[in-house]
């Protein structure tokens, strides 16, 4: 339930539908396990729990959705080994060399033969949508998985225009100034990690972990021209996270105190997950607002 990453996107306009309508549209692409000859399968599954049926769970202004991806595990080394055995049989039995095209055909044949016997592995990808405020947070650090997710969401909606948030002030410049001169927004404090990059081509990249960011060494790097592109921060002792230059929120750690606020609902797991979903959405929304205000507001609002 609690996101570890939040790849952040902005909706330029409201979707114009409610959670029930979104659920109905996503139901056109439910998850179906891989067929024997199928390498991967993607589809929507109940958002809150396997014990529920709704593909969209609404908690206040927040809609939780979940994508399941199943993949057959067929190591390339296994395919190569079987392919080489079949090629050797042909070459030894027929006394001729197997050309490149025939080798590729054999490899494809081997893959199709082995796929039905391959084990499968499932991955889940959650997203939280605040349709009223125009935010989409996707729980992954992988750009490739985000594109797959958005592609299927567009398929369900018919059209979906999302953009990376654009602020009036450059996040890179602002984060660099936070480290160099202080002046962080109220409630935000520096962590111990930062990634610095020279804006010039082949200018170099520095990754720091678990250091005092206001040390002379770090300050000299910024003064020499390097800019902070990722910065570890803490907000109101509720969330530790790394802010990326594209405003994605990475390596999120919600505080134990925050996560325990709904413990009184532990006897009703669905009620607790519903309350946690709302709490997480409100926390991410407030944090995004604080960041946006500090960067001069969002130009694509």
N, C-alpha and C positions, 0 to 999 in steps of 0.2 A: 504493500500500500504506500509506504513512505518512499517518495522518489529519491534516487541517489544522484540523478542528473535531471536537468530541465533545459533541453534545447528549446529556445524561446522564439516564438513567431507571433506576428501581429496580423490580425484580420483587418483589412481596410474597411470592410462594411460588415454589418450584422448578417448572420446567415438567414434570418427571416423564417426560421423554423423552431419548433420546440424540441425537447429531448425525446419525446415519443416519436415525432416524425423522423428525427435522426436515427433512432433505433430501427424504425421500419425500413429506412433506406439502407442501413447497414445489413439488415437481414437478407438482402439480395446476395450478399457474399459471406455466408456463414463459413466457419472453418469446417473443412472436410479432410479427414486424414489422407495422406499420400496414397494414391493408387499404386499397385505393384510396380508399374513402369514409370512412376513419377518421382523425380528427384526432390522437389520441394512443393509445399502447399501452404498458402496463406489464407487466413479468413478471420472474421470477427467472432469473439466468444463473449459470454456474459462478463460484464465489467467488474462487478463487485466481488463475485464469488462463483465458483462452479456450482454452488447450490441455488443460484438464482437463474433467471431466464432473460432478463433485460440486457440488451447489448449496450445500452447507455444508462449509466446510473447518475441521477441528478441529486446533487447535494447542495442546496441553496442555489447560488448562481453558477455552480461548477458542474460540468458533465464529465464523467469518467468513462473512457472507452478503452478496450483492450484488444490487441491483435495477437493472434497465435501463428507462429511459423513452425512448420514441421519439415525436417530435412532428413533425408536418408544418408547414413554414414557409410560412404563407400570410398575408402582410402585410395588415392591415386596409385600407391605402391602395389595394392592388391590387383588393380586393373592392369597395371604394367606387367606384373608377374604372370597373370593368366594370359595376357596378350602374347607375351614372349614365348610361352609354352605352345600356344597354338601356331605361332609363326614357325617355331622350330619343327613342329610336327609336319607342317606343309613343306618346308625346305628339305627336311630329311626324307620325307615320303615321296616327294615329287622331284627332288633334285633340282630345285630352282630357287632363285631369290624372290622374296616378297617385296614388291615395290611400295613406295610411300603411300599411294592412294589405297592399296589393298590393306596396308598396315592400319591406316585410319579406319577403314571399314571393319576390320577385325576388332579394333579397340572399341568401336561403337557397339558391335555385336556382344562383346564381353560385358560392357556396361549394362546393356539391356538384359542380359542373362543373369547378372549378379544382383541387379537392383531389387527384385522381389525378396531376396534373402537378406538384404541389408537392414541393420537396425535403424531405428528412427530416433531423432532427438527433437524436442520441442523447446522453443523460446517464446517468451511473452513480452509484449511491448505495450506499455500503458501511456495514455495521454490524458491530460486534463484541459478542458476547454472552458473558458469564461466567455461565453458568447456575448454577454451584455457589454463587457469591457474590451472585448476583442483580443483575447490572449489565447494562445495554444502553447502548452508545455508538454514536451515529449520526453519520456524518461529513458534517455540513452545519450551516450557521448559519441555515438557513431553517426557520421553524416550519411553513410550508405543506408543504414537502417532507417534513418529519418526519411530519406527519399522514397524508400519502399512503402513506408507507412503513409506518407502524404499522397502517394500515387493511389493507394487503395481507398483512402479517404475521399480523394477527388472522384474516384470511380463511383463511390456511394452517393456523393452529393451532386454529381453531374458537373460541378465546377467548384473550385476552391482556390482563392487567391490569398496566399499568405506571404509575408515578407519578413526578412530579418529586421528587427526594430532599428530605426534610424533616429538618432538623437541630435539635438542642436549642437551640443558639444561633443567632441571626439572622446570616446571612452578611453582610448589609449593615452591621450594627452591628460585627461582628468586623473586617471589612475597613477600616471607618472608623477603628477603634481602632489597627489595624496602622499606618496612615499617621500618625495623630495621636500615638501613644505608642510605636510600635515593638512589640517583643515578638513578632515573627513566629516560627512554629514552626521548629525546627532544619532547615536545608536549604532554606528558602524565603527569597527576597530580593525586594525591590521592583524593579519595572521602571520605565519612564518614562511610562506611560499610565494614565489613570484617567478614569472617567465619574462625575460627582457629580450627585445629584438632590435637590431639596428635597422632603421627604415630603408637604408641604402642596400642595393643588391649585393648579396654575399657579404653583408656587413657583420654577420655573426649573431649567435643566439646563446643566451645564458639562462640556465634553469637552476633556480635556488630552492632548496628544501630545508625547512626547519632552522631558518636563520633569523637574526634580528634585522628586519628590513630597513631600519633607519641607521644601520651601521655605515661607517665611512666608505667601506668597500662598495656597498650597494649604491649609495648616493653618488659616488664617483662614476659609476657605470652610467647612471642617468645623466649626470652632468656632461659626460663625454658623448652623449647623443643617443644612447639606447633608450627604448621606450617600453613601458610595462604593458604587455599584451594579455597577461593573466595574473590575477592577484587574489591571494587568500584573504578572506575577510570574515568577520563575525558580526552578526546583527542582533543586538539586544539580548545577548546570551541565549537566543532561541535557535539560531541557525549558524553553523560554520559552513563556508562554501568558498568556491573559487569562481570569481567573475571573469568571464572571457571578453575579449574585445568585441565580439558579436552579441554581447549581452546574454549569452547562454550562462546558466548557473550550473557549475560542475562540482563533483565531489561533495554533494550536500550531506550534512550531518545535522539532522534535527536533534535538539537537546532532549535528554531523557525526561526532563521536567515537562516539556511540551508533549512528548509522546505518551506521557502517563496521565494527561488531563482527562482522558475518557476511560480510564481503567475501571471506573465504577460500572461500566457497561459490559464487563468481561463475560458475564453469563450469557449475553446475547451477542454473538460474534458479528452478525450482520449489522446490528445497531452500532456496535463499536466501530466497524469499518466505515459505516456511513458517516459517523461523527468525525472519524479521523480524516476522511476524504474532505469534508468541509473545512476542518481545521487546517489541513495542509494547503488547500486552495486559498484560504484567507491569508495564510502566512506568506505564500508565494506572491499573492496579489499585492499585499502591503510592501513586501520587499521590492517587487518590481517597480512600484510607485515611488519608493524612496530613491531607488537608483535612477529612474527616469527624471525625477525632479532635480537631482543633483547634476545631471547631464543636460539640463536646460529644457527638458520635455521631449516628447517624441514627435518628430517631424512628420511621421506617417500616421498620426492620429486622425 
